[in-house]
Amino acid sequence: LYLVQITGRENVLNSWNGILGQSPDIRPDNAQLVVTGDTAWVMNEEVISNGVGQPSSRCMATNIFVNRQGQWKLVHHQGGPMIVPQEFVFQTDSTKDPLM
């Protein structure tokens, strides 16, 4: 995992075009919406696949919107990998001693 800081409108748009130009299928799941005044945010899982029958992955996303003159504008998006709960990572046969 590495972090890259991208600054400047043109650089950000080029980065988005590079990501979205690959056309992965991104589907929201388990969305939660909070609205307070002229600010709203959506927290959801994003199910990402490169096509039907292809393996998918999940990430957690937060999108923040502001209402300006009656139009909701996306002002921030953040997404990152999800940590899988321990019980899903290590599935054991319950008839056996888990320490064996």
N, C-alpha and C positions, 0 to 999 in steps of 0.2 A: 504494500500500500504506500502510495506517495501522494503528496499534496503539491498542487501547482497553483500559483496565484496568477490570475489573468486580470489585467487592468486595461481600461480604455474601452470605449464603446465598440470600435472596430474590431479589436482583438476578441472581445466577448462574443460579438456576432459571428465572427469567423469560427470560434470554438463551437458555438451552438450549431452552425452549419455543418461542421465536421462531424459532430455527434449525431445530429438528426439526419444527415445525408445518408447514413447507413440504414435508416428506416427500420429500427427494431420495433416490435409490437410492444407498446407500453400500456398496461391496463391498470387503472386505479382499483384498489380494494380496501375495505375497512376504513372508509373516509370518515373523518370527523370535522365538522365545520363550527367555527366560533365567530360570531359577528358582534362587534362592539362599536357603535357609532359608525364612523367612516373607515374603520379598519376591520379586516377579516383575515382569518387564517384557516387553512385546510391542512390537516395532518392525515396522511394515508400511506398505505403500502403501495409500492409500484411493482407489478408483476411484469418482468421484462423477458421477452422471447424473441428469437431471430426468425420465427416463422412457425407454422403449424407443425406439430410433432417435434419441434426442437426443444431442448431443455430450457427451463426458465429459471430465473433467479428473482429474488425479491430485495427491494431496498425500501427504506423508510424515507418519506419526503415531507417537507413542510413548504407550503406556498403562502406568502403573505400578499394581501391585496389592499389597496386603498381606493376609496370612492372619491373621484374627482369629477365634479359637475355631472353627476348621475351615471358615470361610467366606472366600472370596477377595473383597476389596472394592477397587473402583477408587478410587484416591486421587489420581490425576493423569492428565490427558489433554492432549497438546499435538499440534497439527497445523499444517502449513505447506506452502506451495507447493514443488513440486520444481523443481530447476534441470535443464533438459534438456541432456544432453551435447552439446557442440559439433558432433560428427559427425552428429547427428540434425537440427540446426537448419539447417546449410548443406550440402545435398546437391548435389553438382556432377556434371556429366558427366565421367567420368574420361578421355574421349578429348580433352577440351579443356584448355587451359592454365588452371588455376584463377585466375591473376592477370589474365586477360583479361576 
